[in-house]
Amino acid sequence: MLLSYDKQTLFAAVNTHYSPIGDVLMYNITHMGEGPFIIIVLLVLIGAASFRNIWYFVAAVMCNAVPALVIQMAKRMAHAPRPLNYFKEASWIHITSDWPKLYQNSFPSGHSAGAFSLFCFLSFLLPERYRAFGLLFFAMAISVCYSRLYVAAHFFADVYAGSVIGCTVTIISFAIMRSLQPRFFSNQDFLTK
């Protein structure tokens, strides 16, 4: 799509197709890519006995904080304008009064990276018999990406890059943590203290 359409066409395809229900729904869905939501989900999982260990804590931090740091560095380097700035607050852009008006650091999307990092990480934690839920997690992450265009916060390239960075860094981080897992569990006495 990035090769076939310009940024305005891709942005307008989402942002200009709206409804009152969509406004509320997309504004709330977009929060699934934010730090507070991600932290709450990761902390809730500690309630399960199998996740009450140092390996889970370190893996959760690495798989979700490292992508966020990579995104923030990329944003500072790119310093790209957001749609409201790029299109000079054009009247055709759909934005409501209660949505924040964002102007700078568009590329890449932190919300998209956050959502893909979280849901990719959760997919890795699923037991084999529940792997199909990974598709639900993927749909939830995609909905966050869609919401970022809907609320006029990002371009398609921003959410695409954010999702790729979020997944890639999470996959690498999880692979590292998986390889270190025997070290975390080699001393059971340490885990029970």
Buried (B, 14 or more C-beta within 10 A) or exposed (E): EEEEEEBBEBBBEBBEEBEEEBBEBBBEBBBBBBEEBBBEBBEEBEEEEEBEBEBBBBBBEBBBBBBBEBBBEBBEEBEBBBBBBBBEEEEEBBBEEEBEEBEEBBBBBBBBBBBBBBBBBBBBBEEEEEEEBBEEBBEBBBBBBBBBBBBBBBBBBBBBBBBBBBBBBBBBBBEBBEEBEEEBEEEEEEEEE
